[in-house]
Amino acid sequence: MAQNSPSHQPDTAEACCTAEHTLTESELAADVQVLSAMGNDTRYEALRLIAEADGDVCVCELEPALGVSQSAVSQALSRLYTAGLVTRRKEGRWRYYAATAEAERILDALGEIRRQTDE
């Protein structure tokens, strides 16, 4: 039976690579929250519809456009709001949503990546 010699064991004092963390824990958590919020078909499509609209979008407009229940739309919008991807305002009994500047930049970046991939 062969035994591992100490020369083949990694030195725990030496790092196996030189990569360093460039984000703080809170920055990493915020990025993951944003990506996670967009990581569902309904939420991503809702965000795109809101971002592409001429003005604020009423929850009542999203239900038929997304083809899901009002409850599913509300849950999706709540998650997008919590992640800072949409703003909301209440008018009467309806809530209206708009994409944040951060969401616009992310969607623009994804569009640019798609265009480069298609070329």
N, C-alpha and C positions, 0 to 999 in steps of 0.2 A: 504494500500500500504506500503510495507516494505521499510524502508530507510536504506541505507548503513551506518553503523556506522564508525567513523573514524578509529577504530581498524582494520577494514577489508580492508581499503584502503592501497595500497602499499606506503611506504614512499619514496618519490622521492629522498631523500638524500641517501637511502640505495639501493645498486644494487640488482637486483633480482637473480643474479648469480655472481660467482667469476671469470668467464672466462675473460681472458685478450687478447688483440690483440698481436699477436707475429710477425706480418708482418707490415712493413711500408705501407703507401698508395701506394707508387711507386712499392714496391715488390708485393703487391696484384694485382695492375693493370697489371704488367708484367706477373704474373702467369695466370691471366684471359685471357690476350692476347694470350699466348701460347696455353692454353686449347681451346680457341675459334677458333684459327687457325686450330687446329686438329679436331674440332667439325663438320666436313663435310666429307661425304664418299669420295668424289673426292680428297680433300686435304689430308686426312689421308692415303688413298691408294697411292697417289703420294709420300708422305713422306716415306712410307714403301718401295716402289719400289726403291726410291733413296737411302735409307739407306742400302738396301740389295744388291745393285749393286756393282760390283767390282771396279768401278771408277766413274767419273763424268757421269751424265746422260744428254743427249741432250733432249731438249724439244720435238724434232721430234720423239723420242723414246717413250715418255709418252703418246702422243695422241692415238696411236692405243692400247697401253696397258691398258689405262683407259677407252677407248670407249667413249670419249667425244670430243667436238670440241677443236680446237687449242686455241680458245678464252677462253674456260673454263679452259684448262690446264694452260694458261698464268695467268689467274686470280688466280687460286689456288696457283701457284708457287710464285706469287707476295705476296700473303697473308702469305705464309710460310716464305718467305724471310724477310718480315717486322717483323714477330714474332721472327726472329733469329733462325729458325729451319733449314734453308738451306743457303748455300753460292752459289753465282753464278759468272760465268765468261763468257765473250763474246769471241767467236772465229769465225771470219768471220761474217756471218749473223746469227749464232746460239748461243744460250745461253746454258751453261752447269751448272748443279746443283749438289751439294753434301750435304749430311746431316751434320749438325754441331754436335759437341760432346754432346751438350745439347740434341739435338733430339735423338741421339743414346742412351743416358742414359734414356730418357723418354720411348723410345720404348722397351729397355731392361727391365725396371721396369714393363711395361704393360705385356710383355711376361712372366715375373716371376709371376705376379699376375694370369695370365691365367693358368700357369702350376700348381700353388697352388690350384686354383679353380677346376681344372680337377682331382686332386688327391683324 
